[in-house]
C-alpha cells in the first residue's frame, strides 16, 4: 500500500516522508516542478510532479494510494496574499479531499494551532475551544477554512482526521521555515524577544503523531500536536545557549510591537512588497498561545521531547548542511 505526501519538501512533510520510510512504508510524493530537489535527494520515494491546485495532477497522484498526508500549505504571517493562500490552503485541500474520497483513501490533514481558538495565561486551549479572536490574517483565515472543507468531506464519508501542530523545530528544515527563529538568535538578532508565549515541539515528534493519527485517529477529529509552553523570552534563551548566540535582554512590549508593526506596514505601502515584519506578525508574537495536547497523548500516544533537544538537533543539522 502507498502513502501519498503533499508538501514533502517542507519541514513537516519532509520529516513525515522520512518517518514513513523508516517504518518500511511505500511513499509517493506530489512535488512541484520547481521544488527544491535536496529534501528528496537519496530518498526511495515515487515522485509525481504537480501542484495541489491542479485537480488532475492530484487525482493522478492519488491513484492506488491508501492514505494521504496533506502537508502542503502556503505559510506566511502578513496581511497580503489572500488569493494565493486561498488557492493553496482552501482549494488545494478541496482537491486533495475530493481525490481521497474518490479513491477511498484515508486522509490526515495537517493544519495548525493557528486555526484554533487561542489559549491565554492560566488557560489551556484544546481542540474544542471556540474559534474566536486571534489575528485574522490570510493564513489563519484560510487554514480555518481548509479544516471546514475537510469536515464537509467527512460528512460525505471521507475517512479523515486533522492534526494541529504548534511551533515546530528540528532537522530537515530546508527552506528554512521555523528554524529561521533559531538562526536569527544565533546571528545576534534576538536581543529583544516578543512578549508572548508559544508551544514548541520537535518536528520529528509531530511526524510520528501524524502517522499515529492515520492509524489510531477518529474520523472528523482534531488533534493538537504541541510541546513545551514557553515565553519567547524563555525559548530564545534556550536558542542562545544552544547556538552560542546573544540571549535576549528585554521583552518587546506592546508599544514597541505596535511601532515595529506600523513601520513594517508603512514599508509595505511604500514598496508594494510585504516583508516578514508587519503588524500581523508582531500581533501574533504578542499572543499568549497556550495549548494542551492531552487528546493526542491519550488517543494517539503522542509524546513531545524538550525544546532544548529539538533545538540542539536542529542546530547540528543546520551546521551539517551549510546554513551556518
C-alpha atoms as one frame of an Amber mdcrd trajectory, in Angstrom:
protein
   0.000   0.000   0.000   1.155   3.531  -0.810   1.035   6.681   1.297   0.942
   9.940  -0.628   2.532  13.007   0.995   1.989  16.564  -0.194   4.314  19.327
   0.912   7.092  16.741   1.053   9.892  19.295   0.622   8.701  21.369   3.603
   9.635  20.917   7.246   6.767  18.735   8.443   6.199  16.970   5.105   9.849
  16.014   4.669  10.127  14.651   8.193   6.898  12.709   7.669   8.319  11.151
   4.488  11.444  10.091   6.372   9.389   8.693   9.249   7.295   6.630   6.813
  10.401   5.272   5.073  11.914   4.288   8.418   8.788   2.207   9.013   9.073
   0.476   5.647   6.079   2.222   4.056   5.977   2.860   0.317   5.905   6.604
  -0.194   4.713   8.719  -3.083   5.055  12.500  -3.091   3.389  15.252  -5.069
   6.012  17.915  -5.747   6.029  20.962  -7.981   8.366  21.057 -10.984  10.493
  23.838  -9.491  10.611  22.413  -5.951  13.992  22.201  -4.218  15.489  18.810
  -5.095  17.616  18.496  -1.929  14.899  17.387   0.528  14.084  14.282  -1.513
  17.609  13.512  -2.693  18.586   9.912  -1.937  15.131   9.002  -0.599  13.334
   5.959  -2.009  10.141   7.767  -2.996   7.963   7.858  -6.085   7.731  11.439
  -7.305   4.670  12.768  -9.093   5.058  16.268 -10.484   2.203  18.663  -9.945
   0.547  21.225  -7.727  -2.279  20.765  -5.227  -4.140  23.486  -7.130  -4.219
  21.181 -10.190  -7.158  18.798  -9.744  -5.980  16.462 -12.497  -2.453  16.168
 -11.101  -3.849  15.481  -7.625  -6.130  12.755  -8.993  -3.263  11.030 -10.811
  -1.030  11.121  -7.728  -3.827   9.745  -5.553  -4.473   6.637  -7.663  -3.529
   3.489  -5.779  -2.875   5.359  -2.536  -4.380   4.012   0.665  -3.513   7.083
   2.730  -2.592  10.700   2.084  -0.833  13.112   4.427  -1.720  16.585   3.216
   1.046  18.851   4.494   1.241  21.300   1.583   0.305  24.851   2.541   1.010
  28.499   1.903   2.512  29.603   5.222   3.070  33.296   5.756   2.018  35.673
   8.510   1.052  39.005   6.944  -1.883  40.893   5.503  -1.208  40.320   1.804
  -1.510  37.227  -0.387  -5.099  36.232   0.384  -5.753  34.991  -3.149  -2.691
  32.731  -3.141  -3.417  31.479   0.385  -6.990  30.630  -0.539  -5.987  28.869
  -3.759  -3.448  26.631  -2.000  -4.806  26.221   1.524  -8.518  26.012   0.739
  -8.977  24.928  -2.868  -5.867  22.753  -2.784  -7.265  20.982   0.269 -10.586
  20.583  -1.553  -8.784  18.863  -4.432  -6.956  16.530  -2.047 -10.086  15.671
  -0.060 -12.138  15.045  -3.197  -9.468  12.779  -4.696  -9.024  10.861  -1.421
 -12.791  10.409  -1.166 -12.991   9.123  -4.736 -10.071   6.744  -4.168 -11.323
   5.523  -0.776  -8.058   6.667   0.809  -7.584   7.807   4.392  -6.610  11.465
   4.890  -4.558  13.200   7.554  -4.907  16.938   7.056  -2.015  18.902   8.549
  -3.466  22.153   9.835  -2.049  24.368  12.599  -2.840  25.613  16.075  -3.245
  28.957  14.289  -6.594  27.635  13.085  -7.843  27.052  16.638  -9.183  29.248
  19.396  -6.338  30.673  21.440  -5.407  29.839  24.989  -4.163  32.512  27.357
  -2.297  32.865  30.610  -3.821  30.435  33.101  -5.994  28.744  30.464  -5.069
  25.980  28.022  -6.956  25.823  24.756  -7.898  22.459  23.288  -9.441  21.193
  20.063 -12.924  22.329  21.109 -12.044  25.865  22.244 -14.232  28.389  20.451
 -12.550  29.824  17.347 -12.783  33.494  18.098 -10.340  36.353  18.218  -6.805
  35.810  17.068  -5.058  37.643  14.258  -7.306  37.121  11.246  -4.664  37.373
   8.557  -4.970  35.329   5.317  -3.022  32.380   6.729  -5.236  31.996   9.803
  -8.455  32.543   7.868  -7.601  30.071   5.113  -6.319  27.383   7.485  -9.639
  27.558   9.329 -11.477  27.352   6.037  -9.383  24.361   4.939 -10.447  22.474
   8.057 -14.076  23.151   7.216 -13.504  21.711   3.734 -12.149  18.507   5.288
 -15.082  18.258   7.686 -17.529  18.725   4.793 -15.998  15.679   3.099 -16.052
  13.730   6.374 -19.825  14.283   6.371 -19.849  12.682   2.901 -17.974   9.620
   4.177 -14.290  10.560   3.857 -12.102   8.877   6.479 -10.176  11.976   7.552
  -8.725  13.481  10.675  -6.990  16.813  11.346  -3.747  17.437  13.207  -2.847
  20.878  14.551   0.920  21.195  15.134   2.309  24.018  17.242   5.652  25.775
  16.591   7.935  23.082  15.171  11.710  22.988  15.314  14.088  20.256  14.203
  16.174  18.850  11.360  15.365  18.772   7.630  14.265  22.409   7.626  15.455
  23.037   4.087  13.689  26.325   3.405  14.254  27.122   6.339  10.883  27.862
   7.939  10.518  27.733  11.723  14.280  27.354  12.000  14.709  30.973  10.927
  13.944  31.948  14.511  16.789  29.754  15.769  19.156  31.113  13.119  18.182
  34.695  13.918  19.032  34.251  17.586  22.314  32.591  16.599  23.174  35.651
  14.472  22.563  38.035  17.360  19.177  39.349  16.201  17.281  38.183  19.274
  18.192  40.853  21.806  14.565  41.965  22.131  12.231  38.961  22.410   8.469
  39.228  21.839   6.391  39.331  24.995   4.050  36.496  24.029   4.144  32.721
  24.553   4.059  29.725  22.259   4.076  25.932  22.236   7.343  24.419  20.979
   7.648  20.883  19.658  10.074  18.718  17.732   9.001  18.203  14.128  10.017
  14.520  14.368   7.505  14.036  17.187   4.888  15.766  15.047   5.681  13.418
  12.136   5.247  10.416  14.440   1.990  11.952  15.692   0.746  12.303  12.133
   1.335   8.609  11.471  -0.373   7.713  14.751  -3.321   9.873  13.725  -3.566
   7.943  10.449  -3.606   4.655  12.334  -5.484   5.496  15.527  -7.239   8.824
  14.962 -11.002   9.113  14.739 -12.627  10.489  11.580 -13.535  14.150  11.857
 -11.455  14.669  14.987  -8.757  17.262  15.618  -5.516  16.513  17.450  -3.208
  19.212  18.793   0.449  18.201  18.482   2.193  20.623  20.823   5.009  20.667
  23.311   6.637  22.879  25.912   4.727  26.053  26.748   7.319  28.827  26.997
   7.517  32.561  26.532   9.549  33.722  23.562  11.999  35.150  26.068  12.490
  31.695  27.626  12.686  29.941  24.264  15.168  32.431  22.846  17.409  31.998
  25.869  17.472  28.267  25.103  18.235  29.044  21.451  21.096  31.313  22.511
  22.547  28.665  24.827  22.360  26.008  22.102  23.833  28.159  19.333  26.179
  30.419  21.267  24.168  33.432  20.133  23.284  36.553  22.091  20.473  35.885
  24.579  17.520  38.280  24.784  17.885  41.002  27.370  14.445  42.552  27.331
  10.944  41.515  26.182   9.401  43.612  23.414   6.284  45.192  24.966   3.019
  46.275  23.290   4.176  49.810  22.435   7.388  48.645  20.780   5.491  45.914
  18.895   2.969  48.467  17.706   5.651  50.810  16.395   7.516  47.947  14.720
   4.344  46.679  13.067   3.391  50.184  11.912   6.798  50.711  10.322   6.564
  47.327   8.593   3.117  48.136   7.199   4.310  51.561   6.053   7.187  49.966
   4.150   4.698  47.593   2.538   2.654  50.536   1.246   5.742  52.370   0.038
   7.422  49.430  -1.702   4.431  47.308  -2.665   6.106  44.288  -1.058   5.319
  42.999   2.412   8.278  41.873   4.497   8.355  39.462   7.401   7.983  42.371
   9.826   4.405  43.641   9.692   1.587  44.293  12.142   0.096  40.810  11.669
   3.401  39.153  12.608   4.031  41.459  15.566   0.477  40.918  16.816   0.889
  37.136  16.651   4.158  37.413  18.582   2.313  39.123  21.429  -0.277  36.384
  21.887  -0.154  34.011  24.852  -0.611  30.860  22.801  -1.203  28.043  25.276
  -2.490  24.691  24.052  -2.825  21.231  25.509  -2.004  18.023  23.639  -3.930
  15.870  26.137  -6.211  14.372  23.480  -3.305  13.354  21.238  -1.425  11.959
  24.222  -4.419   9.868  25.320  -5.665   8.692  21.923  -2.526   8.633  19.769
   0.230   8.048  22.323   1.765  11.366  21.294   4.855  12.468  23.195   6.939
  15.628  22.774  10.609  15.932  23.676  12.025  19.076  25.332  12.687  22.161
  23.213  16.385  22.108  24.108  16.815  18.694  22.479  14.879  19.743  19.377
  16.834  22.993  19.076  20.171  21.209  19.550  19.434  18.699  16.791  18.169
  21.479  14.506  21.362  23.459  15.102  23.531  20.421  14.325  21.559  19.854
  11.124  21.939  23.484  10.035  25.693  23.195  10.621  25.951  19.969   8.654
  24.037  21.405   5.704  25.858  24.711   5.327  23.333  27.124   6.798  25.773
  28.402   9.423
